[in-house]
Amino acid sequence: MNALIYLRNEKRALVSNISKIIRHKGGYSEEEEIIESSDFDSFQIFDYNYTFVGNETVAISGADILYVSFSN
């Protein structure tokens, strides 16, 4: 599965073969919740920091994300 992340600055980030999303409580060092691929259907964006992990690893503030599109 791939995740295409649409950003507020009209750019996009692609994460191929995404395996998990980490939602961080504060800074990127504080882990709050790991969202596994089986739970991507219920993924919601809040004002947290996120790390998308797959072939690429992308760290983005939730405030910068418009939406995320998941595809096979």
PyMOL Python script that loads the backbone (N, CA, C, O; Angstrom):
from pymol import cmd

cmd.read_pdbstr("""\
ATOM      1  N   MET A   1       0.840  -1.167   0.000  1.00  0.00           N
ATOM      2  CA  MET A   1       0.000   0.000   0.000  1.00  0.00           C
ATOM      3  C   MET A   1       0.890   1.237   0.000  1.00  0.00           C
ATOM      4  O   MET A   1       1.966   1.247   0.599  1.00  0.00           O
ATOM      5  N   ASN A   2       0.423   2.279  -0.681  1.00  0.00           N
ATOM      6  CA  ASN A   2       1.141   3.546  -0.749  1.00  0.00           C
ATOM      7  C   ASN A   2       0.313   4.633  -0.089  1.00  0.00           C
ATOM      8  O   ASN A   2      -0.916   4.561  -0.067  1.00  0.00           O
ATOM      9  N   ALA A   3       0.984   5.635   0.445  1.00  0.00           N
ATOM     10  CA  ALA A   3       0.313   6.798   1.017  1.00  0.00           C
ATOM     11  C   ALA A   3       0.797   8.037   0.281  1.00  0.00           C
ATOM     12  O   ALA A   3       1.996   8.307   0.219  1.00  0.00           O
ATOM     13  N   LEU A   4      -0.145   8.783  -0.275  1.00  0.00           N
ATOM     14  CA  LEU A   4       0.169  10.047  -0.924  1.00  0.00           C
ATOM     15  C   LEU A   4      -0.351  11.145  -0.001  1.00  0.00           C
ATOM     16  O   LEU A   4      -1.556  11.265   0.221  1.00  0.00           O
ATOM     17  N   ILE A   5       0.571  11.942   0.533  1.00  0.00           N
ATOM     18  CA  ILE A   5       0.251  12.956   1.535  1.00  0.00           C
ATOM     19  C   ILE A   5       0.192  14.306   0.832  1.00  0.00           C
ATOM     20  O   ILE A   5       1.183  14.764   0.263  1.00  0.00           O
ATOM     21  N   TYR A   6      -0.974  14.937   0.877  1.00  0.00           N
ATOM     22  CA  TYR A   6      -1.178  16.247   0.269  1.00  0.00           C
ATOM     23  C   TYR A   6      -0.961  17.307   1.338  1.00  0.00           C
ATOM     24  O   TYR A   6      -1.557  17.259   2.414  1.00  0.00           O
ATOM     25  N   LEU A   7      -0.091  18.271   1.018  1.00  0.00           N
ATOM     26  CA  LEU A   7       0.313  19.283   1.995  1.00  0.00           C
ATOM     27  C   LEU A   7      -0.306  20.641   1.682  1.00  0.00           C
ATOM     28  O   LEU A   7      -0.689  20.911   0.544  1.00  0.00           O
ATOM     29  N   ARG A   8      -0.397  21.478   2.683  1.00  0.00           N
ATOM     30  CA  ARG A   8      -0.993  22.811   2.542  1.00  0.00           C
ATOM     31  C   ARG A   8      -0.218  23.704   1.574  1.00  0.00           C
ATOM     32  O   ARG A   8      -0.806  24.611   0.985  1.00  0.00           O
ATOM     33  N   ASN A   9       1.074  23.475   1.395  1.00  0.00           N
ATOM     34  CA  ASN A   9       1.876  24.292   0.483  1.00  0.00           C
ATOM     35  C   ASN A   9       1.790  23.796  -0.955  1.00  0.00           C
ATOM     36  O   ASN A   9       2.636  24.135  -1.783  1.00  0.00           O
ATOM     37  N   GLU A  10       0.766  22.990  -1.256  1.00  0.00           N
ATOM     38  CA  GLU A  10       0.481  22.449  -2.587  1.00  0.00           C
ATOM     39  C   GLU A  10       1.528  21.447  -3.063  1.00  0.00           C
ATOM     40  O   GLU A  10       1.620  21.170  -4.259  1.00  0.00           O
ATOM     41  N   LYS A  11       2.301  20.912  -2.156  1.00  0.00           N
ATOM     42  CA  LYS A  11       3.245  19.849  -2.498  1.00  0.00           C
ATOM     43  C   LYS A  11       2.673  18.534  -2.013  1.00  0.00           C
ATOM     44  O   LYS A  11       1.682  18.502  -1.284  1.00  0.00           O
ATOM     45  N   ARG A  12       3.314  17.442  -2.429  1.00  0.00           N
ATOM     46  CA  ARG A  12       2.887  16.111  -2.020  1.00  0.00           C
ATOM     47  C   ARG A  12       4.101  15.296  -1.620  1.00  0.00           C
ATOM     48  O   ARG A  12       5.219  15.551  -2.068  1.00  0.00           O
ATOM     49  N   ALA A  13       3.861  14.309  -0.769  1.00  0.00           N
ATOM     50  CA  ALA A  13       4.910  13.368  -0.369  1.00  0.00           C
ATOM     51  C   ALA A  13       4.353  11.962  -0.545  1.00  0.00           C
ATOM     52  O   ALA A  13       3.248  11.667  -0.090  1.00  0.00           O
ATOM     53  N   LEU A  14       5.112  11.101  -1.201  1.00  0.00           N
ATOM     54  CA  LEU A  14       4.699   9.716  -1.426  1.00  0.00           C
ATOM     55  C   LEU A  14       5.524   8.799  -0.539  1.00  0.00           C
ATOM     56  O   LEU A  14       6.751   8.887  -0.494  1.00  0.00           O
ATOM     57  N   VAL A  15       4.818   7.909   0.171  1.00  0.00           N
ATOM     58  CA  VAL A  15       5.480   6.872   0.965  1.00  0.00           C
ATOM     59  C   VAL A  15       5.034   5.530   0.386  1.00  0.00           C
ATOM     60  O   VAL A  15       3.875   5.138   0.524  1.00  0.00           O
ATOM     61  N   SER A  16       5.962   4.834  -0.262  1.00  0.00           N
ATOM     62  CA  SER A  16       5.669   3.536  -0.873  1.00  0.00           C
ATOM     63  C   SER A  16       5.722   2.432   0.166  1.00  0.00           C
ATOM     64  O   SER A  16       6.516   2.490   1.106  1.00  0.00           O
ATOM     65  N   ASN A  17       4.878   1.431  -0.004  1.00  0.00           N
ATOM     66  CA  ASN A  17       4.848   0.266   0.894  1.00  0.00           C
ATOM     67  C   ASN A  17       4.775   0.685   2.362  1.00  0.00           C
ATOM     68  O   ASN A  17       5.545   0.207   3.196  1.00  0.00           O
ATOM     69  N   ILE A  18       3.850   1.573   2.659  1.00  0.00           N
ATOM     70  CA  ILE A  18       3.716   2.083   4.030  1.00  0.00           C
ATOM     71  C   ILE A  18       3.326   0.951   4.972  1.00  0.00           C
ATOM     72  O   ILE A  18       2.428   0.163   4.673  1.00  0.00           O
ATOM     73  N   SER A  19       3.996   0.880   6.092  1.00  0.00           N
ATOM     74  CA  SER A  19       3.724  -0.184   7.061  1.00  0.00           C
ATOM     75  C   SER A  19       3.054   0.346   8.325  1.00  0.00           C
ATOM     76  O   SER A  19       2.288  -0.365   8.975  1.00  0.00           O
ATOM     77  N   LYS A  20       3.352   1.613   8.673  1.00  0.00           N
ATOM     78  CA  LYS A  20       2.743   2.177   9.875  1.00  0.00           C
ATOM     79  C   LYS A  20       2.860   3.685   9.851  1.00  0.00           C
ATOM     80  O   LYS A  20       3.651   4.267   9.108  1.00  0.00           O
ATOM     81  N   ILE A  21       2.032   4.302  10.701  1.00  0.00           N
ATOM     82  CA  ILE A  21       2.083   5.740  10.926  1.00  0.00           C
ATOM     83  C   ILE A  21       2.240   5.929  12.432  1.00  0.00           C
ATOM     84  O   ILE A  21       1.509   5.333  13.223  1.00  0.00           O
ATOM     85  N   ILE A  22       3.186   6.751  12.812  1.00  0.00           N
ATOM     86  CA  ILE A  22       3.397   7.031  14.233  1.00  0.00           C
ATOM     87  C   ILE A  22       2.886   8.441  14.507  1.00  0.00           C
ATOM     88  O   ILE A  22       3.319   9.404  13.874  1.00  0.00           O
ATOM     89  N   ARG A  23       1.967   8.547  15.450  1.00  0.00           N
ATOM     90  CA  ARG A  23       1.463   9.854  15.872  1.00  0.00           C
ATOM     91  C   ARG A  23       2.194  10.216  17.158  1.00  0.00           C
ATOM     92  O   ARG A  23       2.172   9.456  18.126  1.00  0.00           O
ATOM     93  N   HIS A  24       2.842  11.380  17.164  1.00  0.00           N
ATOM     94  CA  HIS A  24       3.679  11.802  18.289  1.00  0.00           C
ATOM     95  C   HIS A  24       2.932  12.771  19.187  1.00  0.00           C
ATOM     96  O   HIS A  24       2.184  13.631  18.721  1.00  0.00           O
ATOM     97  N   LYS A  25       3.149  12.615  20.467  1.00  0.00           N
ATOM     98  CA  LYS A  25       2.475  13.428  21.490  1.00  0.00           C
ATOM     99  C   LYS A  25       2.968  14.875  21.472  1.00  0.00           C
ATOM    100  O   LYS A  25       2.165  15.808  21.437  1.00  0.00           O
ATOM    101  N   GLY A  26       4.256  15.055  21.496  1.00  0.00           N
ATOM    102  CA  GLY A  26       4.848  16.395  21.499  1.00  0.00           C
ATOM    103  C   GLY A  26       5.799  16.507  20.322  1.00  0.00           C
ATOM    104  O   GLY A  26       5.375  16.577  19.168  1.00  0.00           O
ATOM    105  N   GLY A  27       7.091  16.523  20.627  1.00  0.00           N
ATOM    106  CA  GLY A  27       8.081  16.501  19.569  1.00  0.00           C
ATOM    107  C   GLY A  27       8.146  15.126  18.940  1.00  0.00           C
ATOM    108  O   GLY A  27       7.437  14.211  19.359  1.00  0.00           O
ATOM    109  N   TYR A  28       8.976  14.980  17.953  1.00  0.00           N
ATOM    110  CA  TYR A  28       9.064  13.693  17.249  1.00  0.00           C
ATOM    111  C   TYR A  28       9.667  12.593  18.114  1.00  0.00           C
ATOM    112  O   TYR A  28       9.610  11.420  17.743  1.00  0.00           O
ATOM    113  N   SER A  29      10.244  12.949  19.261  1.00  0.00           N
ATOM    114  CA  SER A  29      10.844  11.925  20.114  1.00  0.00           C
ATOM    115  C   SER A  29       9.825  11.245  21.022  1.00  0.00           C
ATOM    116  O   SER A  29      10.079  10.153  21.532  1.00  0.00           O
ATOM    117  N   GLU A  30       8.680  11.879  21.227  1.00  0.00           N
ATOM    118  CA  GLU A  30       7.666  11.322  22.114  1.00  0.00           C
ATOM    119  C   GLU A  30       6.614  10.573  21.295  1.00  0.00           C
ATOM    120  O   GLU A  30       5.838  11.191  20.565  1.00  0.00           O
ATOM    121  N   GLU A  31       6.588   9.254  21.414  1.00  0.00           N
ATOM    122  CA  GLU A  31       5.667   8.436  20.645  1.00  0.00           C
ATOM    123  C   GLU A  31       4.352   8.300  21.399  1.00  0.00           C
ATOM    124  O   GLU A  31       4.342   7.992  22.590  1.00  0.00           O
ATOM    125  N   GLU A  32       3.253   8.528  20.711  1.00  0.00           N
ATOM    126  CA  GLU A  32       1.951   8.394  21.357  1.00  0.00           C
ATOM    127  C   GLU A  32       1.238   7.138  20.897  1.00  0.00           C
ATOM    128  O   GLU A  32       0.796   6.336  21.721  1.00  0.00           O
ATOM    129  N   GLU A  33       1.123   6.961  19.603  1.00  0.00           N
ATOM    130  CA  GLU A  33       0.328   5.858  19.077  1.00  0.00           C
ATOM    131  C   GLU A  33       0.906   5.386  17.751  1.00  0.00           C
ATOM    132  O   GLU A  33       1.328   6.190  16.920  1.00  0.00           O
ATOM    133  N   ILE A  34       0.919   4.073  17.569  1.00  0.00           N
ATOM    134  CA  ILE A  34       1.329   3.490  16.289  1.00  0.00           C
ATOM    135  C   ILE A  34       0.072   3.011  15.590  1.00  0.00           C
ATOM    136  O   ILE A  34      -0.695   2.223  16.143  1.00  0.00           O
ATOM    137  N   ILE A  35      -0.135   3.486  14.381  1.00  0.00           N
ATOM    138  CA  ILE A  35      -1.291   3.097  13.575  1.00  0.00           C
ATOM    139  C   ILE A  35      -0.791   2.100  12.541  1.00  0.00           C
ATOM    140  O   ILE A  35      -0.014   2.457  11.655  1.00  0.00           O
ATOM    141  N   GLU A  36      -1.228   0.869  12.648  1.00  0.00           N
ATOM    142  CA  GLU A  36      -0.800  -0.199  11.736  1.00  0.00           C
ATOM    143  C   GLU A  36      -1.605  -0.142  10.448  1.00  0.00           C
ATOM    144  O   GLU A  36      -2.649   0.507  10.394  1.00  0.00           O
ATOM    145  N   SER A  37      -1.128  -0.812   9.421  1.00  0.00           N
ATOM    146  CA  SER A  37      -1.771  -0.770   8.105  1.00  0.00           C
ATOM    147  C   SER A  37      -3.217  -1.254   8.144  1.00  0.00           C
ATOM    148  O   SER A  37      -4.030  -0.807   7.335  1.00  0.00           O
ATOM    149  N   SER A  38      -3.556  -2.149   9.055  1.00  0.00           N
ATOM    150  CA  SER A  38      -4.925  -2.637   9.151  1.00  0.00           C
ATOM    151  C   SER A  38      -5.882  -1.564   9.665  1.00  0.00           C
ATOM    152  O   SER A  38      -7.098  -1.710   9.539  1.00  0.00           O
ATOM    153  N   ASP A  39      -5.346  -0.482  10.246  1.00  0.00           N
ATOM    154  CA  ASP A  39      -6.174   0.586  10.805  1.00  0.00           C
ATOM    155  C   ASP A  39      -6.161   1.867   9.972  1.00  0.00           C
ATOM    156  O   ASP A  39      -6.675   2.891  10.421  1.00  0.00           O
ATOM    157  N   PHE A  40      -5.581   1.830   8.761  1.00  0.00           N
ATOM    158  CA  PHE A  40      -5.500   3.033   7.946  1.00  0.00           C
ATOM    159  C   PHE A  40      -6.881   3.568   7.567  1.00  0.00           C
ATOM    160  O   PHE A  40      -7.027   4.768   7.335  1.00  0.00           O
ATOM    161  N   ASP A  41      -7.889   2.712   7.500  1.00  0.00           N
ATOM    162  CA  ASP A  41      -9.241   3.156   7.156  1.00  0.00           C
ATOM    163  C   ASP A  41      -9.774   4.174   8.151  1.00  0.00           C
ATOM    164  O   ASP A  41     -10.577   5.032   7.785  1.00  0.00           O
ATOM    165  N   SER A  42      -9.345   4.093   9.389  1.00  0.00           N
ATOM    166  CA  SER A  42      -9.852   4.998  10.419  1.00  0.00           C
ATOM    167  C   SER A  42      -8.860   6.121  10.763  1.00  0.00           C
ATOM    168  O   SER A  42      -9.036   6.816  11.763  1.00  0.00           O
ATOM    169  N   PHE A  43      -7.825   6.296   9.941  1.00  0.00           N
ATOM    170  CA  PHE A  43      -6.813   7.320  10.201  1.00  0.00           C
ATOM    171  C   PHE A  43      -7.430   8.716  10.139  1.00  0.00           C
ATOM    172  O   PHE A  43      -8.135   9.044   9.185  1.00  0.00           O
ATOM    173  N   GLN A  44      -7.167   9.530  11.148  1.00  0.00           N
ATOM    174  CA  GLN A  44      -7.629  10.908  11.200  1.00  0.00           C
ATOM    175  C   GLN A  44      -6.443  11.818  11.480  1.00  0.00           C
ATOM    176  O   GLN A  44      -5.497  11.440  12.169  1.00  0.00           O
ATOM    177  N   ILE A  45      -6.513  13.010  10.939  1.00  0.00           N
ATOM    178  CA  ILE A  45      -5.435  13.978  11.112  1.00  0.00           C
ATOM    179  C   ILE A  45      -5.809  14.959  12.218  1.00  0.00           C
ATOM    180  O   ILE A  45      -6.870  15.583  12.187  1.00  0.00           O
ATOM    181  N   PHE A  46      -4.919  15.080  13.189  1.00  0.00           N
ATOM    182  CA  PHE A  46      -5.080  16.045  14.271  1.00  0.00           C
ATOM    183  C   PHE A  46      -3.843  16.933  14.298  1.00  0.00           C
ATOM    184  O   PHE A  46      -2.955  16.772  13.460  1.00  0.00           O
ATOM    185  N   ASP A  47      -3.768  17.847  15.223  1.00  0.00           N
ATOM    186  CA  ASP A  47      -2.626  18.760  15.316  1.00  0.00           C
ATOM    187  C   ASP A  47      -1.488  18.118  16.108  1.00  0.00           C
ATOM    188  O   ASP A  47      -1.060  18.627  17.144  1.00  0.00           O
ATOM    189  N   TYR A  48      -1.010  16.979  15.587  1.00  0.00           N
ATOM    190  CA  TYR A  48       0.121  16.254  16.145  1.00  0.00           C
ATOM    191  C   TYR A  48       1.208  16.180  15.079  1.00  0.00           C
ATOM    192  O   TYR A  48       0.991  16.597  13.941  1.00  0.00           O
ATOM    193  N   ASN A  49       2.349  15.665  15.432  1.00  0.00           N
ATOM    194  CA  ASN A  49       3.394  15.347  14.459  1.00  0.00           C
ATOM    195  C   ASN A  49       3.230  13.890  14.063  1.00  0.00           C
ATOM    196  O   ASN A  49       2.902  13.049  14.900  1.00  0.00           O
ATOM    197  N   TYR A  50       3.457  13.588  12.789  1.00  0.00           N
ATOM    198  CA  TYR A  50       3.294  12.235  12.271  1.00  0.00           C
ATOM    199  C   TYR A  50       4.562  11.789  11.567  1.00  0.00           C
ATOM    200  O   TYR A  50       5.240  12.585  10.917  1.00  0.00           O
ATOM    201  N   THR A  51       4.876  10.499  11.705  1.00  0.00           N
ATOM    202  CA  THR A  51       5.942   9.875  10.938  1.00  0.00           C
ATOM    203  C   THR A  51       5.319   8.734  10.151  1.00  0.00           C
ATOM    204  O   THR A  51       4.769   7.797  10.729  1.00  0.00           O
ATOM    205  N   PHE A  52       5.409   8.819   8.825  1.00  0.00           N
ATOM    206  CA  PHE A  52       4.902   7.791   7.920  1.00  0.00           C
ATOM    207  C   PHE A  52       6.085   6.901   7.555  1.00  0.00           C
ATOM    208  O   PHE A  52       7.090   7.385   7.033  1.00  0.00           O
ATOM    209  N   VAL A  53       5.971   5.602   7.828  1.00  0.00           N
ATOM    210  CA  VAL A  53       7.093   4.677   7.662  1.00  0.00           C
ATOM    211  C   VAL A  53       6.783   3.666   6.568  1.00  0.00           C
ATOM    212  O   VAL A  53       5.769   2.971   6.623  1.00  0.00           O
ATOM    213  N   GLY A  54       7.651   3.590   5.586  1.00  0.00           N
ATOM    214  CA  GLY A  54       7.549   2.627   4.491  1.00  0.00           C
ATOM    215  C   GLY A  54       8.917   2.520   3.841  1.00  0.00           C
ATOM    216  O   GLY A  54       9.934   2.509   4.534  1.00  0.00           O
ATOM    217  N   ASN A  55       8.953   2.438   2.493  1.00  0.00           N
ATOM    218  CA  ASN A  55      10.245   2.468   1.804  1.00  0.00           C
ATOM    219  C   ASN A  55      10.944   3.794   2.089  1.00  0.00           C
ATOM    220  O   ASN A  55      12.172   3.859   2.152  1.00  0.00           O
ATOM    221  N   GLU A  56      10.151   4.845   2.259  1.00  0.00           N
ATOM    222  CA  GLU A  56      10.639   6.150   2.666  1.00  0.00           C
ATOM    223  C   GLU A  56      10.058   6.429   4.052  1.00  0.00           C
ATOM    224  O   GLU A  56       9.032   5.863   4.429  1.00  0.00           O
ATOM    225  N   THR A  57      10.711   7.291   4.792  1.00  0.00           N
ATOM    226  CA  THR A  57      10.180   7.743   6.076  1.00  0.00           C
ATOM    227  C   THR A  57      10.002   9.247   5.980  1.00  0.00           C
ATOM    228  O   THR A  57      10.941   9.982   5.675  1.00  0.00           O
ATOM    229  N   VAL A  58       8.768   9.696   6.249  1.00  0.00           N
ATOM    230  CA  VAL A  58       8.437  11.107   6.126  1.00  0.00           C
ATOM    231  C   VAL A  58       7.858  11.579   7.459  1.00  0.00           C
ATOM    232  O   VAL A  58       6.918  10.978   7.979  1.00  0.00           O
ATOM    233  N   ALA A  59       8.416  12.648   8.007  1.00  0.00           N
ATOM    234  CA  ALA A  59       7.913  13.249   9.246  1.00  0.00           C
ATOM    235  C   ALA A  59       7.278  14.588   8.907  1.00  0.00           C
ATOM    236  O   ALA A  59       7.906  15.448   8.289  1.00  0.00           O
ATOM    237  N   ILE A  60       6.008  14.760   9.323  1.00  0.00           N
ATOM    238  CA  ILE A  60       5.245  15.953   8.948  1.00  0.00           C
ATOM    239  C   ILE A  60       4.363  16.368  10.122  1.00  0.00           C
ATOM    240  O   ILE A  60       3.834  15.526  10.848  1.00  0.00           O
ATOM    241  N   SER A  61       4.217  17.652  10.291  1.00  0.00           N
ATOM    242  CA  SER A  61       3.275  18.184  11.274  1.00  0.00           C
ATOM    243  C   SER A  61       1.853  18.019  10.735  1.00  0.00           C
ATOM    244  O   SER A  61       1.598  18.266   9.556  1.00  0.00           O
ATOM    245  N   GLY A  62       0.947  17.607  11.589  1.00  0.00           N
ATOM    246  CA  GLY A  62      -0.448  17.453  11.183  1.00  0.00           C
ATOM    247  C   GLY A  62      -1.047  18.755  10.678  1.00  0.00           C
ATOM    248  O   GLY A  62      -1.961  18.733   9.855  1.00  0.00           O
ATOM    249  N   ALA A  63      -0.549  19.889  11.156  1.00  0.00           N
ATOM    250  CA  ALA A  63      -1.039  21.192  10.713  1.00  0.00           C
ATOM    251  C   ALA A  63      -0.724  21.448   9.237  1.00  0.00           C
ATOM    252  O   ALA A  63      -1.376  22.273   8.596  1.00  0.00           O
ATOM    253  N   ASP A  64       0.274  20.740   8.697  1.00  0.00           N
ATOM    254  CA  ASP A  64       0.674  20.922   7.295  1.00  0.00           C
ATOM    255  C   ASP A  64      -0.016  19.951   6.341  1.00  0.00           C
ATOM    256  O   ASP A  64       0.143  20.068   5.125  1.00  0.00           O
ATOM    257  N   ILE A  65      -0.779  18.997   6.871  1.00  0.00           N
ATOM    258  CA  ILE A  65      -1.409  17.969   6.042  1.00  0.00           C
ATOM    259  C   ILE A  65      -2.844  18.352   5.711  1.00  0.00           C
ATOM    260  O   ILE A  65      -3.640  18.637   6.606  1.00  0.00           O
ATOM    261  N   LEU A  66      -3.174  18.358   4.415  1.00  0.00           N
ATOM    262  CA  LEU A  66      -4.561  18.546   3.993  1.00  0.00           C
ATOM    263  C   LEU A  66      -5.313  17.227   4.095  1.00  0.00           C
ATOM    264  O   LEU A  66      -6.353  17.137   4.748  1.00  0.00           O
ATOM    265  N   TYR A  67      -4.764  16.194   3.431  1.00  0.00           N
ATOM    266  CA  TYR A  67      -5.342  14.862   3.506  1.00  0.00           C
ATOM    267  C   TYR A  67      -4.336  13.837   3.031  1.00  0.00           C
ATOM    268  O   TYR A  67      -3.308  14.180   2.447  1.00  0.00           O
ATOM    269  N   VAL A  68      -4.646  12.557   3.291  1.00  0.00           N
ATOM    270  CA  VAL A  68      -3.786  11.449   2.892  1.00  0.00           C
ATOM    271  C   VAL A  68      -4.623  10.484   2.071  1.00  0.00           C
ATOM    272  O   VAL A  68      -5.736  10.125   2.456  1.00  0.00           O
ATOM    273  N   SER A  69      -4.078  10.070   0.943  1.00  0.00           N
ATOM    274  CA  SER A  69      -4.755   9.105   0.078  1.00  0.00           C
ATOM    275  C   SER A  69      -3.966   7.791   0.116  1.00  0.00           C
ATOM    276  O   SER A  69      -2.770   7.771  -0.172  1.00  0.00           O
ATOM    277  N   PHE A  70      -4.646   6.696   0.472  1.00  0.00           N
ATOM    278  CA  PHE A  70      -4.022   5.384   0.516  1.00  0.00           C
ATOM    279  C   PHE A  70      -4.460   4.596  -0.728  1.00  0.00           C
ATOM    280  O   PHE A  70      -5.637   4.598  -1.087  1.00  0.00           O
ATOM    281  N   SER A  71      -3.506   3.925  -1.378  1.00  0.00           N
ATOM    282  CA  SER A  71      -3.831   3.116  -2.561  1.00  0.00           C
ATOM    283  C   SER A  71      -2.917   1.899  -2.642  1.00  0.00           C
ATOM    284  O   SER A  71      -1.836   1.868  -2.054  1.00  0.00           O
ATOM    285  N   ASN A  72      -3.375   0.914  -3.376  1.00  0.00           N
ATOM    286  CA  ASN A  72      -2.552  -0.294  -3.587  1.00  0.00           C
ATOM    287  C   ASN A  72      -1.673  -0.165  -4.791  1.00  0.00           C
ATOM    288  O   ASN A  72      -0.922  -1.087  -5.108  1.00  0.00           O
TER     289      ASN A  72
END
""", "prot")
cmd.dss("prot")
cmd.show_as("cartoon", "prot")
cmd.util.cbc("prot")
cmd.orient("prot")
